[in-house]
Amino acid sequence: MVATPEVGPPGVGHPEAEFQTQDLLLNVGPQHPSTHGVFRMVLQVDGEVVRDVIPYIGYLHRGAEKLCETMDYRQGIGFMDRTEYLAAFNAELSYVMAVEKLAEIEVPERAQWIRMILCEMNRLSSHFMFMGAFGIDVGVFATPFIYAWKEREQLIDLFEEVSGDRMMYAYFRPGGLAWDVPANFKQRVREVLESTKVGIKDFDGLLTTNEIFRARTQGVGYISAEDAIDWGMSGPSIRASGVNIDVRKDEPYMFYDQIDFNVPTRTEGDVYARYACRMDEMWESVRIIEQCLEKMPDYGPIMPEKMPRMLRTPPGEVYLRTEAPRGEYGIYLVSEGGNRPYRLKVRSACLSNLQALKDMSVGHYMADAIIVLGSIDIVLSEVDR
Amino acid sequence: MNVDLFGGSVNVWLDAFIRLQLIVLLMTVVVMGYTYLERKIVARFNQRVGPQKTGPFGLLQAVADALKLVGKEDLRPRSADPWTFELGPYFVFIPVLMGFVIVPFMADWNIRLLELGLIYFVAVSGLSIIGWVMAGWGSDNRYALLGALRAVAQGISYELPLVLSVIALAMFAGTYNLGLIVEQQDQVPYIVWQPMTAMIFFIAALAELNRAPFDIPVGESEVAGGPFIEYSGIRWSMFQLAEYAAIFVMSIVFSSIFLGGYIWPFGEELGVGFQLLLTGAKALLFFFVIVWIRVSVPRLRIDQLMAYSWKVLLPLTLAQVMVNGLVLVNGWSEVVLLVTGLIGCAALVMITSRAVVRPRMPAMRTAPAMQGEAA
């Protein structure tokens, strides 16, 4: 993007000049306002142009995977919530489904529909969070953040009514759900969806069509499909590069094969494309939820009839992936029998997506490196776990 | 030499001193009002309520903020350059204060109406960049340094359209004296005859004041406050005071030279107090638009900012100066100015949206061929 001339005029910065310039090392984070948590990157900048990015992770490492190995299967659910706190339902889902696959538990139909609705709503709330934080990254003073927050609040209120908690739900259990949803669940979901639709439209006016926003984001932070695949990216970040992968379509779990929805992809591979992919995904999520509401039975069990009081799994190993808002959230679970996992490994979408940060931001301005980081939409506790 | 002040005759220096003191008092109150209003307006745009707990309607919020800031420890990093660090805030604030000298608040009430008032104003308002550099350099912080250098680049680039638009206006008005300029607008404000000049002056003023979308030197999400990053307490509040005082003086200057100041639309018969209110109302309008822009648009990047100034604003202001010159020399009607000005406005809007969006487009064409399975 910014071409360094091969042989510049003899002066400051020229290889033979008397005065040499030196790149500046700029330490961004872990307490910088726009690192989305406690991420730290050292930018090597030539004036304003980024020449190198050295990321440092691990500030939020709590050993969640290791802790799970000392706990009962059901106790592990809470740790999964805390790895991906913005989309805790999706994180729980992967873990719970992995345990179910290992223990060969059949989940009742109604519980699966409720899981699908809650996961898609969590995707909406997570994407709203992204919109708000990204708006601040590109420099709108608080407006998108508060607009997103307002919509997210509605969704979180609903989650609280269902699960009793605003962020750390621990509502999905191996076999089904902890308890049934409130009686007015469907009606409440429809109410919240109406507000959500207005909220997404607001963002179209606020950011999507804003000229300065487009000028800041289009053509910035490009990554090719090949590179994105090589880095193991997933989710909206890779779909923005034109790679159409989505676990919900490729390996349908729950009842995604009965639902009519599209996987939004873009081919530009820049920051704007990643933003737009998420934007389109929100409309698809709304569609999915509406279909789920129609197909979901009003009554029915939410747990299998014969669930053991102590959940034990046969020896074996299982890898299960689901499509979380940030990409593939995979759980690798090894059991040697008994009531606790022998080994648990989380395949974090954020960690893989973050690897491409350097490829995306080198050569751009320092302000662009910030929005590139924002466009990957990382959750640091999922990166570090 | 004695002059007339409030009906009495006082020494000319004493008179200037008293007027200056009054202005400083007024400025402090207005700055507090502006910070309160900004909080309230931003809050309404954000679907919030804003300050409401401190005093009636939260009116004392600015006082509470000021008290908190005064009570904070005045920290200086050990590695900072003591003199430049400590003097930086003054070098930012004093030029802003100097700008108040030429401002006509109402008929016959100002500090001094200089003959070259407008030139004086743009000259001193550019000086505060020195303070920014001192703060940025003296802090011994890389963010501060980056912010300061951004401020310099921005200040120099936007000084030119600002000065040229002032020149275009002065050509039309025939004087640099702000008082005379206001007096001439008792029928029609100059924004009617010089719409494009007003637009460019407004944009350049936004950049000069480091307000969004040109708040690049202080961009919180990038350089985390820029030159102010190491400041705390009273010194930091001096920067804030300077920022809002600069907005205040700029809003009064804009309303004086383009919106007819205290005179339009009611003429000179209006009572003195009402004239002050009229000026204030126009200044508030300017301030409201600034805040409106702040909550609506993202921040530009430094290269886009520079390109916009040099490639869009500067040529258009030069064109306006030429048109004004032609009209003056040939004695054409003012309607020519109105028509060309409106055409210029349309051109400015069009070029702006193109200049801002277009240069980034080519990168999109390099998208890979892997789109066969794209939905």
Interface residues (C-beta under 8 A of the other chain):
Chain A: M1 L24 L25 L26 N27 H32 P33 S34 V45 E48 G135 I136 D137 V138 G139 V140 F141 A142 T143 I146 Y147 K150 L206 L207 N210 E211 I212 F213 R214 A215 R216 Q218 G219 V220 Y222 S224 A225 E226 S241 G242 V243 N244 N262 V263 P264 T265 T267 E268 G269 D270 Y365 M366 A367 D368 I370
Chain B: V42 F45 N46 Q47 R48 R142 Y143 L146 R150 A212 P213 D215 I216 G219 E220 S221 E222 A224 R294 V295 S296 V297 P298 R299 L300 R301 I302 D303 Q304 T352 S353 V356 V357 R360 M361 P362 A363 M364 T366 A367 P368 M370 Q371 E373 A374 A375
